[in-house]
Amino acid sequence: MGKGQELYKKAKKLIPGGTQLLSKRPEMFLPEQWPAYYEKAKGCEIWDLDGKKYTDTSYMGIGANILGYADEDVNKAVKEAVDKGNMSTLNCPEEVELAERLVKLHPWAGMVRYARTGGEAVAIAVRIARAKTEKDIILFCGYHGWHDWYLSTNLADDKALDGHLIPGLNPLGVPRGLKGTSIPFAYNDPESFLNLVEKHRGKIAAVVMEPIRNFAPSKEFLETIRKTTEKEGIVFIFDEITAAWRQNMGGAHLAFTVRPDIAVFGKAMSNGYPMAAIIGKDDVMDVAQDTFISSTYWTEKIGPAASLATLDKLAKEKVPEHLVKTGFQIQEGWKAMAEKNSLEVNVSGIAPLGHFGFKHKNPLALKTLFVQEMLEQGFLATTGFYVSFAHKQEHVDSYIKAVDKAFASISSALKAGDLEKRLKGPIAHPGFKRLT
Ligand SMILES: Cc1ncc(COP(=O)(O)O)c(C=O)c1O
C-alpha cells in the first residue's frame, strides 16, 4: 500500500466521508489502490506521495483544469494578485472587468454576480428566480450540487435523483418542509416537462438544466422549454458549470438558438482557482438587490484574476478547438480498441467530456479492472476523459495504446471467467454511500 492510501485510512477517521468531494473519493475509482493524494501537479501530470508520476486521463481536477495543472499564465496572474494583496476592505476592480467580459460574450445577459463554487452559484440563481417570481417550485434535470433546494428532490422519492448523474444521494438533514419543491424531468423529453408545468401551473419559479452534457438537446426540447417558461413567467436557468468553455468561448448554449434568463458558470472559468459567476438578464438579476445574497470570500481577487487570465488564454490559443478535436480522437479510440478486443462499449458525452460504459451484466467490475490496468501503466484513468489543453498528441497516442492493453486484459479475463479474481481490491463504488 502506498503512502496515499495510508494517509487516506487516517483521513477517514478524521474527515467524515474521507474527502470534501464525492468524485475525489478513491472508492469511486479503485478502492484500496488509487493513489488518493498528490504532491505536485503540472500540465496533465500528477506526482503522488511516493513520487510516482501519472498522466491524468481522468477528470482533470474534476473538470476545473481546462488548461492543465499549474498553468503558467494563470499562475502569473494569481501570483500578481497575491503580491498585491488578494483581500482588502475595498473591492477588486477585476470583478467589473470580468463582468464586462462575460456580458460581451453573452449579449443576451446584462448583469453578473459572483460566488466561488458551482453548487452555491446555482443556489444563488435559484434564490434569484424564487425572489423574482415569488414562487417556490423548481423543475430541473441533471446534477446541480449539494444544496438543500436540490437534495430536497429525494424527500419525495429517495430514487428521484438517481437518473441525474449521482445515484444514492441521501437528503437526510434537508428540512422535510421542502418536500415537493424541486421536481425532476427527463432530458430531451418535452412531454415529461409539459406534464409537470400542467400539474404545477402558477407555482413554478424556475427551470434549471444543463444545455448539453451527455447527449445533444433536440431543437424541440429546448424550444418547448423556452416558449413555455416565457409564457408562464418562469425563470429559465442554464447550468454551464461543467459544459461551458469546452466547445466554444462562453456557454455551451451559444451553439444553440435558445437563450436562458440566467446562466451559471464555475469550474473551468478559472482553471482550478475558486470562482463562479451567475449572469442574467437585467430585470431578473436586479432582484438580487432585494434578497440578501452576500459572502466575504466572494470578494477576493484571486478568482477574478485567474478567470481573466484563463479566458484570455482560452481565446488566444483557441483551446475549445483543441478540446473538441482531441476529445473526438479519444472517443474514436475507445470504440476502435473495444472492437479490436471484442468488448462492447457505449460512448457518450460531448467530445471534450467523453464517457464510455461497458455493456456487461457487471459493468462496475469491468470498470474497476480497467482503472487497475491503466494505473499499472502510469495513467490515472476511469470511464471518462475530460480533455485539457495540456493533453497533446503524444498523450493521446500513449493513452490509446494503454487502453488497448487494458481492454485486452478485460477481454481475456471475461474469456477465462476470472475477472473478479484479477482485481487486487474491492470493486469501485457506483455513487454515494457511507464509507465506514
Ligand atoms: C452541472 C453541474 N452543476 C453543479 C455542479 C456543482 O459544482 P461544485 O462541485 O463546484 O459545487 C457540478 C459539479 O460537478 C456540475 O457538473
Ligand as a Chemical Component Dictionary entry (heavy atoms), coordinates in Angstrom:
data_LIG
# 
_chem_comp.id                   LIG 
_chem_comp.type                 NON-POLYMER 
_chem_comp.pdbx_formal_charge   0 
_chem_comp.three_letter_code    LIG 
# 
loop_
_chem_comp_atom.comp_id 
_chem_comp_atom.atom_id 
_chem_comp_atom.alt_atom_id 
_chem_comp_atom.type_symbol 
_chem_comp_atom.charge 
_chem_comp_atom.model_Cartn_x 
_chem_comp_atom.model_Cartn_y 
_chem_comp_atom.model_Cartn_z 
_chem_comp_atom.pdbx_ordinal 
LIG C1 C1 C 0 -23.572 20.794 -13.942 1  
LIG C2 C2 C 0 -23.020 20.974 -12.568 2  
LIG N1 N1 N 0 -23.638 21.780 -11.693 3  
LIG C3 C3 C 0 -23.170 21.977 -10.456 4  
LIG C4 C4 C 0 -22.032 21.340 -10.009 5  
LIG C5 C5 C 0 -21.547 21.579 -8.621  6  
LIG O1 O1 O 0 -20.388 22.368 -8.636  7  
LIG P1 P1 P 0 -19.393 22.374 -7.391  8  
LIG O2 O2 O 0 -18.888 20.990 -7.217  9  
LIG O3 O3 O 0 -18.309 23.360 -7.766  10 
LIG O4 O4 O 0 -20.175 22.857 -6.197  11 
LIG C6 C6 C 0 -21.361 20.474 -10.873 12 
LIG C7 C7 C 0 -20.185 19.730 -10.412 13 
LIG O5 O5 O 0 -19.821 18.694 -10.892 14 
LIG C8 C8 C 0 -21.858 20.280 -12.183 15 
LIG O6 O6 O 0 -21.275 19.447 -13.057 16 
# 
loop_
_chem_comp_bond.comp_id 
_chem_comp_bond.atom_id_1 
_chem_comp_bond.atom_id_2 
_chem_comp_bond.value_order 
_chem_comp_bond.pdbx_ordinal 
LIG C1 C2 SING 1  
LIG C2 N1 SING 2  
LIG C2 C8 DOUB 3  
LIG N1 C3 DOUB 4  
LIG C3 C4 SING 5  
LIG C4 C5 SING 6  
LIG C4 C6 DOUB 7  
LIG C5 O1 SING 8  
LIG O1 P1 SING 9  
LIG P1 O2 DOUB 10 
LIG P1 O3 SING 11 
LIG P1 O4 SING 12 
LIG C6 C7 SING 13 
LIG C6 C8 SING 14 
LIG C7 O5 DOUB 15 
LIG C8 O6 SING 16 
# 
